[in-house]
Amino acid sequence: MTAVQTYKITYEGSPARVGLFAKLLRDEGVQAEYEPPIEERGVGQEIAQEVLVILLATGTVEGIKLAMRKFRGWAKGTKFKIDDKPVEENGEE
């Protein structure tokens, strides 16, 4: 088992779903801190399709990767990095 550490997670995906990802992290025993993206748009403008959000996650890397796999079941194509290393669809760095 990996020790509990703080990791920087980079999330690239839907602005509407980053909160769900943070919840899945908490469900796996990982504390997640982040600033929700601010959606600024005027009349006739489109909602952002993808945003980049940095989360500070304190927990095990196994818990983080499990949350990523579960999340990708709902949001295919979401990109993640742990401490700036890309994490593939199968959870491998």
C-alpha positions in Angstrom: 0.0 0.0 0.0 1.2 3.5 -0.9 1.6 6.1 1.8 -0.7 9.0 2.0 0.8 12.0 0.2 -0.4 15.2 -1.5 -0.4 15.1 -5.3 -1.2 17.8 -7.9 -3.9 16.5 -10.2 -4.5 18.3 -13.5 -8.0 17.7 -14.8 -8.8 18.6 -18.4 -12.5 18.1 -19.3 -16.0 19.4 -18.9 -16.4 22.3 -16.4 -19.7 20.8 -15.3 -18.1 17.6 -14.1 -15.1 18.6 -12.1 -17.3 18.6 -8.9 -18.3 15.0 -9.6 -14.6 14.0 -10.0 -13.8 15.7 -6.6 -16.7 13.7 -5.0 -15.4 10.4 -6.4 -12.0 11.3 -5.0 -13.6 11.8 -1.6 -15.5 8.5 -1.9 -12.1 6.8 -2.3 -10.7 8.5 0.9 -8.8 11.2 -0.9 -9.1 14.8 0.3 -9.5 17.1 -2.8 -9.1 20.9 -2.8 -9.7 23.0 -5.9 -11.2 26.2 -7.2 -14.3 25.5 -9.4 -13.9 27.0 -12.9 -15.8 30.2 -13.4 -18.0 30.1 -16.5 -18.1 33.5 -18.1 -20.2 34.0 -21.1 -22.3 36.6 -22.7 -25.5 36.4 -24.7 -25.0 34.1 -27.7 -21.7 32.7 -26.5 -21.1 29.0 -26.1 -20.3 27.3 -22.7 -16.7 26.2 -22.5 -16.3 22.6 -23.7 -13.2 21.9 -21.7 -11.3 23.5 -18.8 -8.1 22.9 -17.1 -8.4 22.6 -13.3 -5.6 21.9 -10.7 -6.7 19.9 -7.7 -4.5 19.2 -4.6 -5.3 15.7 -3.5 -4.2 14.1 -0.3 -4.5 10.4 -0.2 -3.0 7.3 -1.9 -2.2 7.2 -5.6 -4.3 4.0 -5.8 -7.4 5.8 -4.5 -6.8 8.6 -7.0 -6.4 6.3 -9.9 -9.5 4.3 -8.9 -11.5 7.6 -8.8 -10.1 8.5 -12.3 -11.2 5.1 -13.7 -14.7 5.4 -12.3 -15.0 9.0 -13.5 -14.0 8.0 -17.1 -16.9 5.6 -17.1 -19.1 8.7 -17.2 -16.8 11.1 -19.0 -14.8 9.4 -21.7 -11.9 11.5 -23.1 -11.2 13.4 -19.9 -7.5 13.9 -19.4 -5.6 13.6 -16.1 -2.1 14.2 -14.9 -0.7 13.3 -11.5 2.3 15.5 -10.6 2.5 16.5 -14.3 2.7 12.9 -15.6 -0.1 11.9 -17.9 -2.4 9.1 -16.7 -3.7 6.9 -19.5 -7.3 5.5 -19.8 -6.2 2.3 -17.9 -4.8 4.3 -15.0 -1.1 3.8 -15.9 1.3 6.8 -15.9 
